[in-house]
Amino acid sequence: MSLTDIRFCGFLLFFIDKHFIPFIIMHNLVMHCVNMYKVRLLMKSVSKELVAASSKMMILSILSAEESYGYSILQTVKVTTEGGWKWTDGMIYPVLHRLEKEKLIKSHWVESETGRKRKYYQITDKGIKFLQREMEEWQFVDATLHKLWGVKTCNLSSLY
């Protein structure tokens, strides 16, 4: 469970303690926190197919916040997924080159203070539009799966 999850769950428990909330709502909030923790425990890694299918979206999402270079993108993925996604140099650079060829990102070289050159990538207008479409598609898939799984009743441990 990440620090953000702990803070969120701690806030919910503090809020529940200080305010009258019907038991069923309190139960659902606590179960949500427990399920978030279970998901983190169960998701030690993600299949290669899912990583491949979402790699464009991950990179474009990272670059939509700020320009970055390959190693930094790898580290952002590692931190964001809490080590659940195993990305390597051999995986990320072909995707970056493909995104650049599709004009979804562009690159430029920057020399650091130590004299080392790094290739920085930034998202283009075309890339932003592509990311917005992809986000809508993924949100539709996510909402559909939540309906099928029954978010309130889904017990993830029973799926494994």
N, C-alpha and C positions, 0 to 999 in steps of 0.2 A: 504494500500500500504506500503510495507516494505521500510526501509531506502535504501536498495540496489536498489529497483525499482525506488525510487525517484531520487537517484543519477544517475541511468541509463537514466531516462527520462530527468533529468536536463541536463546531458551531451549531449543528442540528441538535445535538444532545443538550447543549447549553440552552438553546432556544426552547426546546421541548420542556426542559426543567423549569424555565422562568415563565412560561405561558401555558394556558390550558389548551391542550390539543387532544382531540378524541383519540382513543387508544388505537384504532385501526390506522389512522394517519401516522401516528408515532411508529407503529409496527412496520408500516410500509417504508418509512424513512430509514429506520434502522436496518431493515432487510436490504434496502438499496445499498447502504454502506457495506454490509456484509458481502453482498454479491459483487461489488466493485473489488473487494479484497480477494474473493475467490477467483475472479477473472484474471487478476494479476498473477495469482499462484498457478493457475492452469495454463496460462499463455506464456510458457517458457520460450517458445519459438513459433514462427509462422511458416506455413508451407512455402516452398519455393515458388509455386504457381501464384499464390496470393501476393507474395512480394513482387514478382514480375508484373502482375496485373496492376499493382498500385504504385510502382516505382516512379512513373511519370508524375503522378499526382503528388506524391511525397516531395519530390524535388521541386516541382513548380510551387507547391505550398511554402516550402522553405524559402525559395527565392522571391516569393511575393512579399515577404517581410523585409528582406534586405539582400543585396548581392552577397555572394559567398564563393569560396573556392572548394574544390573537391573534398579535401580532407576535412574541412570544417562541416561540409554537408554530411559526410559520414558520421562525424561526431554528434551532430544534431539529431540524426536518425537514431543513433545508439542511445543518447540521453532521453529523447522523446519516447522511445519504445521500451525504455528501461532494459535495454539489452536483448529484447525479444526478437529483433530483426537483425540478422547477420548479413551485413553488407560489406563488400570488399572493394578494393580499387578496381579489380577486374570486372566487377559488376557495374559500378557507378559511372565510370568514364565512357563506356559505350552508350549508356543511356544519355549522358550529357551531350555527347557528340551527335546522337540521333535528334535530341531536342533542338540542338543548334542548327542542324541541317533542315529541320522542319520550321525553323525561324520562330520557335516558341521561346528560346532564350538566345542571348548573345554574350560574347565573351570579350575580355580585354586583359592584357598582361599588366601586372603591377609589380614594381620592384620594392621589396621590403627594405627596412633600415639595414639589414644584414647583407643586402645585395642579392638576395635570392629572389627569383621571379616566381610569381604565382599567377595562375590563370583564374580570373574572377568571372563568375557567371551572373547574369541578371535577366530577369524575366522581361519579355517584350510585351507590347500591347496585344499582339496576337496570342501570346502565352497566357495573358490575364483572361482574355475571352475564352480560350480553351479551358483554363482552370475553372472558370465559372460554370461552364457547361458540364464539365466532369463532376464538379461538386454537386450540381443538381441531380445528375444521374446517380451518384453514390448515395446521396441523401434519400432518393426514391428507393433504391435497393435496401438501404438501412431501415427505412420506415416499413417497407414491405416485410422484411425479415422479422422486425419487431412485432408486427401484427401476427405473423405466422407462429412465432415463438411464444407469444403472450407475455409481454414484458413483465407484468406483475406476478405471473405464476411460473415463469421460466426458472428452473433449477439447473444451472449450468453443469453442476457435478453429475447430474443424471444423464447428460449428453455424452459423457466419456466412459 
